[in-house]
């Protein structure tokens, strides 16, 4: 039996399963993990209300002028994937969390930094919209 933040997980939902939508994805997890996933979802949707919610790479994802962010539950953490630029822009705020080039891990046994998540999502929206508005270089 796995333990994460006092939550007994008999088995982690398989990441190979095809999740038709975010509701189905969230429903695979125990109640306390569902609550954290739902909080992430609400925070992202509030920070990017025009973003399209989808499943990409078998996890909840949001796109607006391109992909914005993804998130997923694992045995001991919630993975948040705001791309490399999102991690770089908030590097100092993410100190204390395990990070990789385009991802950060929020442990299940700690509160989610939802204010920070919202700021990162708004940053990604601005990035994508600015990129979309940039004129394409003219090829002679």
C-alpha positions as CSV (number, residue, x, y, z in Angstrom):
1,X,0.0,0.0,0.0
2,X,1.4,3.4,-0.9
3,X,1.1,6.4,1.4
4,X,1.1,10.0,0.3
5,X,0.3,12.8,2.9
6,X,-1.5,10.2,5.0
7,X,-3.6,9.0,2.1
8,X,-3.5,5.3,1.6
9,X,-3.2,4.6,-2.1
10,X,-3.7,1.0,-2.8
11,X,-2.6,1.5,-6.3
12,X,-1.8,4.6,-8.4
13,X,-4.3,5.0,-11.3
14,X,-2.6,3.9,-14.5
15,X,-1.3,6.7,-16.7
16,X,-1.9,4.4,-19.7
17,X,-5.6,4.7,-19.3
18,X,-7.3,7.0,-21.8
19,X,-9.2,9.7,-19.9
20,X,-11.9,11.2,-22.0
21,X,-12.0,14.5,-19.9
22,X,-10.7,16.2,-16.8
23,X,-13.6,15.0,-14.7
24,X,-12.9,11.4,-15.5
25,X,-9.2,11.9,-14.8
26,X,-9.8,13.5,-11.4
27,X,-12.3,10.8,-10.4
28,X,-9.6,8.1,-10.6
29,X,-8.0,9.4,-7.4
30,X,-8.9,9.1,-3.7
31,X,-10.9,12.0,-2.2
32,X,-8.0,14.1,-0.7
33,X,-6.1,13.9,-4.0
34,X,-9.3,14.7,-6.0
35,X,-9.6,17.9,-3.8
36,X,-6.1,19.0,-4.7
37,X,-6.6,18.3,-8.4
38,X,-9.9,20.1,-8.3
39,X,-8.2,23.1,-6.6
40,X,-5.5,23.2,-9.4
41,X,-8.2,23.0,-12.0
42,X,-10.3,25.9,-10.5
43,X,-7.2,28.0,-10.1
44,X,-6.0,27.5,-13.7
45,X,-9.5,28.1,-15.1
46,X,-9.9,31.3,-13.0
47,X,-6.5,32.6,-14.2
48,X,-7.1,31.7,-17.8
49,X,-10.9,31.7,-18.3
50,X,-10.7,31.6,-22.1
51,X,-8.3,28.7,-22.2
52,X,-9.6,25.4,-23.6
53,X,-9.5,22.5,-21.2
54,X,-8.4,19.2,-22.7
55,X,-6.5,16.0,-22.1
56,X,-3.0,16.0,-23.6
57,X,-0.2,13.4,-22.8
58,X,-2.9,11.7,-20.7
59,X,-3.2,14.6,-18.3
60,X,-5.3,17.7,-17.8
61,X,-4.0,20.5,-20.0
62,X,-5.0,24.0,-21.1
63,X,-4.4,25.8,-24.3
64,X,-4.8,29.4,-25.5
65,X,-2.8,30.5,-28.4
66,X,-0.8,27.2,-27.9
67,X,-0.4,25.0,-24.9
68,X,-0.4,26.8,-21.6
69,X,0.0,24.3,-18.7
70,X,-0.6,20.7,-17.7
71,X,-1.0,19.0,-14.3
72,X,-1.1,15.5,-13.1
73,X,-1.2,13.4,-9.8
74,X,1.5,11.0,-8.8
75,X,2.1,8.9,-5.7
76,X,3.7,11.7,-3.7
77,X,3.1,14.9,-5.6
78,X,1.1,16.9,-8.0
79,X,3.1,17.6,-11.1
80,X,2.7,21.1,-12.7
81,X,4.0,21.7,-16.2
82,X,4.1,25.4,-17.2
83,X,6.8,24.8,-19.8
84,X,10.4,25.9,-19.4
85,X,9.7,29.6,-19.7
86,X,7.1,29.4,-16.8
87,X,9.7,27.7,-14.6
88,X,12.4,30.2,-15.5
89,X,10.2,33.2,-14.8
90,X,9.3,32.0,-11.3
91,X,12.5,30.2,-10.4
92,X,12.9,32.2,-7.1
93,X,9.3,31.5,-6.1
94,X,9.7,27.8,-6.7
95,X,12.7,27.3,-4.4
96,X,11.9,24.5,-2.1
97,X,10.1,22.5,-4.7
98,X,11.6,19.8,-6.9
99,X,12.0,21.1,-10.4
100,X,13.0,20.1,-13.9
101,X,13.3,22.2,-17.0
102,X,9.6,22.6,-17.6
103,X,8.0,21.1,-14.5
104,X,7.7,21.4,-10.7
105,X,6.5,19.0,-8.1
106,X,4.1,20.0,-5.3
107,X,4.2,17.4,-2.6
108,X,0.8,15.9,-1.5
109,X,1.7,16.4,2.1
110,X,1.9,20.2,1.7
111,X,-0.7,22.8,0.8
112,X,-0.7,23.7,-2.9
113,X,0.7,27.2,-3.7
114,X,-2.4,28.2,-5.6
115,X,-1.6,31.9,-5.7
116,X,1.8,31.1,-7.3
117,X,0.1,28.7,-9.8
118,X,-2.3,31.5,-10.8
119,X,0.6,33.9,-11.4
120,X,2.4,31.4,-13.5
121,X,-0.7,30.6,-15.5
122,X,-1.3,34.3,-16.2
123,X,2.3,34.7,-17.2
124,X,1.9,31.8,-19.7
125,X,-1.3,33.4,-21.1
126,X,0.6,36.7,-21.7
127,X,3.5,34.8,-23.3
128,X,1.3,32.8,-25.7
129,X,-0.8,35.8,-26.7
130,X,2.3,38.0,-27.3
131,X,3.8,35.2,-29.4
132,X,0.5,34.9,-31.4
133,X,0.4,38.7,-32.0
134,X,4.0,38.9,-33.2
135,X,4.2,39.3,-37.0
136,X,5.7,36.3,-38.8
137,X,9.1,37.2,-40.3
138,X,8.9,37.8,-44.0
139,X,10.9,35.5,-46.2
140,X,12.4,37.3,-49.2
